[in-house]
Every structure is written in C-alpha cells, then in structure tokens.
C-alpha cells in the first residue's frame, strides 16, 4: 500500500454557485466525491468518510461496497476492495446539515496535540513571535483570537503554494501560502504557548467556488474550538465549512491505495440546497463617528461590539471605504479585517484610522459611505465631505511591527513604520541598542509605510534593551523595547565562537507606538454646492 497526501487548496474551482459564505449561518448540502482507479486487480482504496458532530450531521452512501472503521484520531475511514476490473470509478454521495452554533466537540484527547510534528515545527522564532502577539491576553481563547487575526492579516495568500508542502517555520519565514501554510503556522503558534491545536481538513465555499480547505481546532475549556485564519473566523464558522477529518497536521490527512495503482481524485460536486442567515450572538454599532470631514481629515472610525452570550466569542469585522476614483479614495492605515475578542457579556471597541482625500472641488458635494460587515450583517454611515470643515494637518506614525534576528555575530532589528496622518511624514528614525546607535531618515507618503533595518554587533547577552526614536522639528518620541534571546545550541562539531543566536522576543510590543502633531487648522475651503 502507499499513502497519498491530500492537497488542500481551497481556491481550486469545483462547482460554481452564487453563494456568500459569510451569510451562511446554517446550510443543507448535497455532495458527490469520486475517484478513478486503474491497475491490476484486486486493489484497495482507503479514504475518509464523514463523522457526525453537534455542528454537522452527514449521511453518505456508495454504489460500491465499503467497510468502515475509526482511526486513532476518531476519524471515520472507509475502505473499498475492488476486483475483476483494471479501471473503476468510485463515487460517494451524501448530504450534510451544518450549523456551528449548535455546539462543539468535547476535547478529551487535547493532550495529544501539543508536540512538534512533520509540518508543525516549534522553532524558537515561532515561540517568541507567539508570545509577542499574545502579550497581555487574559486566557487561551483571547490568545487564539490574536494569533488567528495576525496570521490572517500577515500571511499573504499565494496560490502557487498549492503545489508545495511547507512546514510552519517555512510559512513563518515566507509569510506566504495557502490554507495549509496558514493552518500549520497557527497550530505552531498555539502549541508553542501550550495550547493544544489540531489540523482540520474539509470543504468550504470561498465566495467563488467550492473546494478542499484546511483550518484549525484548539482546545479551550474542554471543547475543540474551530479557528479559520484564511477567513478570519473563530468559534462561529460560516456553515459552508464541511469537515471530514482532523490530525496532528496535514501528513495525517492521507488516503491509502494499493501499490502500483494509479488514482485520480475528481473534483467534488457540492450543491447548496438550503441556507439560513446567522443569528449573531453579538451586536455592533458605530461609536463617535463624525457627520462631516474636511479635505485631508484624519478620522478614527470606532465600532462598539457588545456580546449577548455567556460564552467567549470572537466577532470578525471588516471595514469597507470608498476607493474609487483614486483621487477620492479614503485611505486605511491598517488592515481592513479585525477579529474582536469578547468575554462573556463583555464589550470591546474596534478602531480603524481613516485618512480622507484632499481633492475636494468647488461646486461638488461628497458623501463617503463607511461600512462595517460581520458574518452577513452590516452597518453603514455617511460622512459628508465638506470644504467648510477645517482639517488639522496631522503628522503621525505607527510602528506596526518590530522584530529582531541574530546570526554570525550581528543583530538585525527591523521596524515597520506607517504614516497614519494626512501629510507627508518626515522624521529621523534612530535605534539605540546596548550602547550602539544608528539613525536613518524616513519620508513616508500619506497611506504609505516603510521598513527600516538596523544592524548591530551582538553583545552576547541573554537580556538586551534598546530604544526606537522618531524625531522631527515638531516632536520627538522615544519607545523603549526589550529582547529576550534564545541561544541556539551548537553541535559538538561546531565552532562555538561562530554559533548563531536564535531569535528575540520584543518585550515592548509596538503595535501603536504613535505620535500626533497638530498644526493650526487650515482655512475653510469654499463650500461645495
């Protein structure tokens, strides 16, 4: 027998349908899966069936006889034994009812999903980054919300990775991949924080087509909670997620076929028969949004999210702002998508910084529609663009990311600085590190960002300190940081003097190390007619 690893690239076109998965609170599906096998009989195909959970009920059958068994992870496995022909098409037909609000699976075996595996490498770099992202989190649920949002916003979806099999450390280094890479990295983040997490395989609708997909389940308070970094969902998944198996990583999601037999996995046919919208366990509304904005105004769009549940929740929010025509585009300083952690009956405020265009023309009226979406629901407000409203010149910067790497006696500190104001941001950016200092000049256009790297001699200590300074004629702001170094262990044959260091944890997380400079208000423009 030989094992065939199942590829899980959700964007492969399968069965076209007009579906908005974000509106699918519950679904009823019908599906057909098919394989073509060719070789010398007799031959055997072992693949996955479907298991029933509180969130999905599946019934399936086949014209070909098969036997059932349960693997060590509790998955349903089905085996076809074929004889008498050299080529055979096998099909499985079924129906499924899905609603993730109906409850989750008990996590009695959670302790089995904490170790490093083939695709989930628990490197020092990944562990340090996981601790950095989750600094200040009050429980494992909030940690997974923060990690899921980070993977969603920082790992670029790249279909070319669909033909590759990457480990979590490769995904972390590249920050590119498909659902497989995103899931393996999220699992590695979780396990490095001692949160049990497992790889889930199934099908999903991408918004364009049905396809194979991967996501994650993590253990929290005795249950397996789903988390999908590709679609930025956690806990309450959209009901196009049809699960067929889980394991330590993708290596466990394999089908077995007789040696020498060629097998072709045909594109599944999946059809949505019935759909109902979400009954969301939270409410959200705009909070302190202005009615008018002047040319170049900087506006903080805040949304208040209130939980209606006694359970822990995660609310996925996505903001939509005008982008056409380009000269009237509203610029977003940060990512459009947020995953908001909600404790039982709790509330949180999500915030986006918007920079309005300067190009208001005399004789025109402007209405800017600001919309926030969440799982098929939406809220929107209109902000009037008014030349009569004065807009302060706001010079501000956000340090979106701060990381450090150590190798061959050098320390490289990388800083991403984004312009969060409405004017060109110019400043001297300096980094002081253990008595060493470097300065670079930055000039960042409105809505833009830049990466700076400072390289220093390694002081060969485990606990290091430094400071980032942003300075221009109007303002100087200093932000200290700390690094905790995890030393790589040299091999016996290695020269210890050349042994490289691993990575550094940033003690002071600079997600919003910003400063704002307000100049005098501009003179009012002529009012648009």
C-alpha positions in Angstrom: 0.0 0.0 0.0 1.1 3.6 -0.5 -0.2 6.8 1.0 -1.3 9.9 -1.0 -1.3 13.2 0.8 -4.5 15.1 0.0 -3.8 18.6 -1.3 -6.0 21.3 0.4 -6.1 24.4 -1.8 -9.5 25.9 -1.3 -9.4 28.1 -4.4 -9.4 25.2 -6.9 -12.6 25.7 -8.9 -15.0 22.9 -8.2 -18.7 23.6 -8.5 -19.7 27.1 -9.4 -22.5 28.7 -7.3 -23.6 32.1 -6.3 -23.1 31.9 -2.5 -21.9 34.4 0.0 -20.4 32.2 2.7 -20.4 35.0 5.3 -24.2 34.9 5.2 -24.4 31.1 5.8 -25.4 30.6 9.4 -26.8 27.1 8.7 -26.8 25.1 5.5 -28.0 21.9 4.0 -25.7 20.5 1.3 -25.6 17.6 -1.1 -22.3 16.3 -2.5 -20.6 13.7 -4.6 -17.0 12.6 -4.3 -15.3 10.5 -7.0 -12.1 8.6 -7.7 -10.9 6.8 -10.8 -8.5 3.9 -10.1 -6.6 2.0 -12.7 -4.2 -1.0 -12.2 -4.0 -4.8 -11.9 -6.9 -6.1 -9.7 -7.6 -6.7 -7.0 -6.9 -3.2 -5.4 -7.9 -1.3 -2.4 -8.7 2.4 -1.7 -8.9 3.6 1.9 -10.1 7.2 2.4 -12.0 9.4 4.8 -15.7 9.2 5.4 -17.6 11.8 7.4 -18.2 11.8 11.2 -21.3 13.4 12.8 -20.7 16.2 15.3 -23.0 18.6 17.1 -22.3 21.2 14.4 -22.7 18.8 11.4 -24.8 15.8 10.6 -23.7 13.9 7.5 -25.2 10.9 5.7 -23.4 9.2 2.8 -23.5 6.0 0.7 -21.9 4.4 -2.4 -23.0 2.0 -5.1 -19.7 0.2 -4.3 -19.4 -1.8 -1.2 -17.1 -0.5 1.5 -16.2 -1.2 5.1 -16.0 1.3 7.9 -13.5 1.9 10.7 -12.3 4.6 13.1 -8.7 5.7 13.1 -6.6 6.7 16.2 -7.9 10.3 16.0 -11.5 9.3 15.9 -12.0 10.0 12.2 -14.3 7.8 10.0 -12.3 5.8 7.5 -13.9 3.8 4.6 -12.2 1.1 2.5 -13.2 -0.1 -0.9 -12.0 -3.6 -2.0 -12.2 -3.9 -5.8 -11.6 -7.0 -8.0 -12.2 -8.1 -11.6 -11.6 -4.9 -13.5 -8.5 -2.9 -14.3 -10.3 0.5 -14.2 -13.0 1.6 -11.8 -14.8 4.9 -11.0 -15.9 5.0 -7.3 -18.4 7.6 -6.1 -19.7 8.6 -2.7 -22.9 10.6 -2.5 -24.2 12.3 0.7 -26.0 15.1 2.4 -24.9 17.4 5.3 -26.6 19.8 7.7 -24.2 22.3 9.2 -24.6 24.9 12.0 -21.7 25.8 14.2 -24.0 27.5 16.7 -25.3 24.0 17.7 -22.2 23.2 19.8 -18.7 21.9 19.7 -16.9 18.6 20.1 -15.5 17.6 23.5 -11.7 17.8 23.7 -11.0 14.8 25.8 -7.8 14.0 23.8 -6.4 17.5 23.8 -3.1 16.5 25.4 -2.2 14.5 22.2 -1.9 17.7 20.2 0.9 19.6 21.8 4.1 18.2 20.2 6.1 19.1 17.2 5.2 17.1 14.1 6.2 16.8 10.4 4.7 20.1 9.3 4.3 21.8 12.7 7.8 22.8 13.7 8.1 24.5 17.1 11.1 26.8 16.5 12.3 29.4 18.9 11.3 32.1 16.3 7.7 30.9 16.3 7.5 30.7 20.1 8.9 34.2 20.5 6.5 35.6 18.0 3.5 33.9 19.6 4.4 35.3 23.0 4.8 38.8 21.4 1.4 38.7 19.6 -0.4 37.5 22.7 1.2 39.7 25.3 -1.5 40.8 27.8 -4.1 38.2 26.7 -6.2 37.1 29.7 -6.8 33.5 28.6 -6.1 30.9 25.8 -9.3 32.0 23.9 -8.0 35.6 23.6 -4.6 34.3 22.6 -6.1 32.3 19.7 -8.1 35.3 18.6 -5.0 37.4 18.4 -3.0 34.7 16.7 -5.7 34.0 14.2 -6.1 37.6 13.3 -2.3 38.0 13.0 -2.0 35.1 10.6 -5.0 36.3 8.5 -3.5 39.8 8.2 0.1 38.9 7.8 0.4 35.7 5.7 -0.3 36.7 2.1 -2.5 34.1 0.3 -0.5 32.7 -2.7 -2.0 30.0 -4.9 1.5 29.0 -6.1 2.0 27.3 -2.7 -0.9 24.9 -3.5 1.7 22.5 -5.2 4.1 22.7 -2.2 4.2 21.2 1.2 5.6 23.7 3.6 6.4 23.5 7.3 5.2 26.1 9.9 8.8 27.5 10.0 8.9 27.9 6.2 5.5 29.6 6.3 6.7 31.9 9.1 9.8 32.8 7.1 7.9 33.4 3.8 4.7 34.8 5.3 3.0 33.4 2.2 1.0 30.3 1.4 -2.5 28.8 1.2 -4.8 27.5 3.9 -2.3 24.7 4.7 0.5 27.0 5.5 -1.7 29.4 7.4 -3.1 26.5 9.5 0.3 24.9 10.2 1.6 28.3 11.4 -1.4 28.9 13.6 -1.1 25.4 15.1 2.6 26.0 15.8 1.9 29.4 17.4 -0.7 27.7 19.6 1.4 24.7 20.6 4.3 26.9 21.4 2.0 28.5 24.0 1.0 25.1 25.3 -2.5 25.4 23.7 -3.5 22.1 22.1 -4.3 22.5 18.5 -5.0 20.2 15.5 -5.2 20.4 11.8 -8.7 20.1 10.2 -9.5 19.1 6.6 -12.8 19.6 4.8 -14.5 21.6 2.1 -15.6 25.2 2.1 -17.0 27.8 -0.3 -14.5 30.6 -1.0 -17.1 33.0 -2.2 -16.4 32.0 -5.8 -16.4 28.2 -5.7 -16.4 25.1 -3.5 -13.0 23.5 -2.8 -10.9 21.5 -0.3 -9.8 23.5 2.6 -7.9 23.4 5.9 -8.4 25.1 9.2 -7.6 24.6 12.9 -9.3 23.5 16.1 -7.9 24.4 19.5 -8.8 23.2 23.0 -10.5 25.6 25.4 -12.5 24.7 28.5 -12.9 21.1 27.4 -14.1 21.8 23.8 -12.5 21.9 20.4 -13.0 25.5 19.2 -12.6 26.0 15.4 -10.4 28.8 14.0 -10.0 29.6 10.3 -7.2 32.1 9.7 -7.9 32.1 5.9 -11.3 33.6 6.5 -10.6 35.3 9.9 -13.3 33.3 11.7 -13.1 31.7 15.2 -15.7 29.8 17.2 -18.7 30.5 15.0 -17.6 29.4 11.5 -19.7 30.0 8.4 -21.8 26.9 7.6 -20.0 26.2 4.3 -17.3 24.5 6.4 -17.9 20.8 5.9 -15.3 18.8 8.0 -14.2 15.3 7.1 -11.0 14.7 9.2 -8.5 16.1 11.7 -5.0 15.1 12.7 -1.7 16.4 14.1 -1.0 18.1 10.7 -1.6 17.6 7.0 0.5 14.5 7.0 -2.3 12.7 8.8 -4.8 13.6 6.1 -3.9 10.9 3.6 -5.6 8.2 1.6 -4.2 4.7 1.1 -4.2 2.9 -2.2 -2.7 -0.4 -3.4 0.9 -0.1 -4.6 1.1 0.3 -8.4 -2.5 1.5 -8.8 -3.0 4.9 -10.3 -5.6 7.0 -8.6 -7.2 10.2 -9.8 -9.2 12.3 -7.3 -12.0 14.0 -9.3 -13.3 17.5 -8.4 -16.1 17.1 -5.9 -19.6 18.4 -6.8 -21.2 20.2 -3.9 -24.6 21.9 -4.0 -26.2 24.2 -1.5 -29.8 23.1 -1.1 -30.9 25.4 1.8 -29.4 28.3 3.7 -30.3 30.4 6.7 -28.6 33.5 7.9 -26.8 33.9 11.2 -28.5 34.8 14.5 -25.4 36.6 15.8 -24.6 36.4 19.5 -23.3 40.0 19.5 -24.4 43.5 18.4 -22.2 46.2 16.9 -22.7 49.8 16.1 -20.6 52.9 15.1 -19.3 54.9 18.0 -18.3 58.6 17.8 -18.2 58.8 14.0 -18.3 62.4 12.8 -21.0 63.6 10.4 -18.6 65.8 8.3 -14.9 65.6 7.4 -12.8 68.3 5.7 -10.2 67.8 3.0 -7.4 65.5 4.3 -9.2 64.9 7.6 -8.0 62.1 9.8 -10.9 60.2 11.3 -10.8 57.3 13.8 -13.8 55.0 12.9 -14.8 53.2 16.1 -17.2 50.3 16.4 -18.6 49.2 19.7 -19.2 45.4 19.8 -21.4 44.0 22.6 -21.7 40.3 23.4 -25.1 38.8 24.0 -23.8 35.5 25.1 -22.5 33.9 28.3 -19.7 32.2 26.2 -16.4 33.5 24.9 -16.8 34.9 21.4 -14.8 36.3 18.5 -16.5 38.8 16.2 -15.0 39.1 12.7 -15.3 42.7 11.4 -14.4 44.1 8.0 -14.5 47.8 7.0 -15.3 49.0 3.5 -14.4 52.5 2.5 -14.5 54.3 -0.9 -11.6 53.5 -3.1 -12.7 54.9 -6.5 -11.9 57.2 -8.1 -8.4 57.1 -6.8 -8.2 60.8 -6.1 -11.3 60.5 -3.8 -10.2 57.3 -2.1 -10.3 57.1 1.7 -7.0 55.5 2.9 -6.9 52.9 5.6 -3.8 53.0 7.8 -4.2 49.4 8.9 -5.8 46.1 7.8 -9.4 46.1 6.8 -10.2 42.9 8.9 -10.3 42.6 12.6 -11.2 39.7 14.9 -12.6 41.1 18.1 -12.3 39.2 21.4 -15.5 39.3 23.5 -15.6 37.8 27.1 -19.0 36.6 28.3 -21.5 39.5 28.1 -18.5 41.8 27.5 -17.8 44.6 25.0 -14.9 45.9 23.0 -14.2 48.8 20.7 -12.7 48.1 17.3 -11.0 51.1 15.6 -9.7 52.0 12.2 -7.9 55.2 11.2 -9.2 56.7 8.0 -7.5 59.5 6.0 -9.8 61.4 3.7 -8.7 62.8 0.4 -7.6 66.4 -0.2 -9.2 66.6 -3.7 -12.4 68.4 -2.8 -13.5 70.5 -5.8 -15.6 73.7 -5.7 -19.2 73.2 -6.7 -19.3 69.4 -5.7 -20.8 67.6 -2.8 -19.2 64.5 -1.5 -20.7 61.6 0.5 -18.4 59.0 1.8 -20.0 55.7 2.7 -18.3 53.8 5.6 -19.5 50.3 6.0 -18.5 47.5 8.5 -19.5 43.9 7.8 -19.8 40.9 10.1 -21.0 37.4 9.2 -23.6 38.5 6.7 -24.7 41.6 8.6 -23.6 45.2 8.0 -23.8 48.7 9.4 -23.0 51.9 7.5 -22.8 55.6 7.9 -22.4 58.5 5.5 -19.7 61.1 6.3 -20.2 64.3 4.2 -17.1 65.7 2.7 -17.3 69.4 3.3 -14.9 72.2 2.3 -16.3 74.3 5.1 -14.9 71.9 7.7 -11.4 72.7 8.7 -9.0 69.8 8.9 -5.9 69.9 11.1 -2.7 68.8 9.5 -1.9 65.5 11.3 1.6 64.2 11.2 1.7 60.8 12.9 3.3 57.4 12.6 2.5 53.9 13.7 5.2 51.3 14.4 3.3 48.3 13.1 5.9 45.7 13.7 9.2 45.3 15.4 11.3 42.1 15.1 14.9 41.0 15.6 17.1 38.3 14.2 20.6 37.2 15.3 23.2 35.5 13.1 27.0 35.4 12.7 27.7 37.9 15.4 25.2 40.5 14.2 21.8 41.7 15.4 19.3 42.9 12.8 16.4 44.9 14.2 13.6 45.5 11.7 11.0 48.2 12.2 7.9 48.9 10.0 6.7 52.5 10.3 3.4 53.5 8.7 2.2 57.1 8.0 -1.1 57.4 10.0 -1.6 61.1 9.3 -2.8 63.2 6.4 0.5 64.8 5.5 3.9 63.6 4.3 5.6 62.2 7.4 9.3 63.1 7.6 11.5 62.3 10.6 14.8 60.9 11.8 14.3 57.3 13.0 17.1 56.1 15.2 17.7 52.9 17.1 19.9 52.8 20.2 20.8 49.2 21.2 23.1 48.3 24.1 25.3 51.4 23.7 25.3 51.3 19.9 23.2 53.8 17.8 22.2 54.2 14.1 20.0 56.8 12.5 18.0 56.8 9.2 15.9 59.4 7.6 12.4 58.5 6.6 9.9 60.2 4.4 6.5 58.3 4.1 3.7 59.5 1.9 0.1 59.5 3.1 -1.2 56.0 3.5 2.3 54.5 3.0 4.7 52.6 5.1 8.4 51.7 5.1 10.7 49.0 6.5 13.9 50.0 8.3 16.6 47.7 9.4 19.3 48.5 11.9 22.3 46.0 12.2 24.5 46.0 15.3 27.2 43.9 16.8 25.9 41.2 19.0 26.6 42.0 22.7 26.3 38.2 23.6 23.8 38.6 26.4 20.5 36.9 27.1 18.6 40.1 28.0 19.0 43.1 25.8 17.5 46.6 25.7 17.1 49.3 23.1 15.0 52.3 22.1 13.4 53.5 18.9 13.2 57.3 18.5 11.2 59.2 15.9 12.1 62.8 15.7 11.3 65.8 13.6 11.1 69.6 14.3 7.7 69.3 15.9 8.0 66.3 18.1 10.4 63.7 19.4 9.0 60.4 20.8 11.0 57.6 22.3 9.9 54.0 22.7 12.0 51.5 24.6 12.0 47.8 23.9 13.5 44.6 25.4 14.8 41.5 23.8 15.0 38.1 25.3 17.4 35.9 23.4 17.1 32.2 23.0 20.5 30.8 22.1 20.8 28.1 19.6 22.7 25.0 20.9 25.9 24.4 18.9 26.5 20.9 17.7 29.6 19.1 19.0 31.5 19.7 15.8 30.6 23.3 15.6 32.9 26.2 16.5 31.1 27.8 19.5 32.6 31.1 18.6 30.6 31.1 15.3 27.4 29.7 16.8 24.5 31.8 15.8 21.7 33.0 18.1 18.1 32.2 17.5 15.6 35.0 17.7 14.5 37.7 20.1 11.2 38.4 21.8 10.2 42.0 21.8 9.2 42.8 25.3 7.6 46.1 24.5 5.1 45.4 21.7 4.9 48.4 19.5 1.6 47.9 17.7 0.6 51.5 18.3 3.7 53.5 19.2 2.3 56.6 17.6 2.6 60.3 18.0 0.4 63.0 16.6 1.4 66.6 15.7 -1.5 69.0 15.2 -0.7 72.2 13.2 -3.1 75.1 13.0 -6.4 74.5 11.3 -6.5 75.1 7.6 -8.6 78.0 6.2 -12.0 76.7 5.3 -12.4 75.8 1.6 -15.3 77.1 -0.5 -18.4 75.2 0.3 -19.4 72.7 -2.3 -22.7 73.4 -3.9 
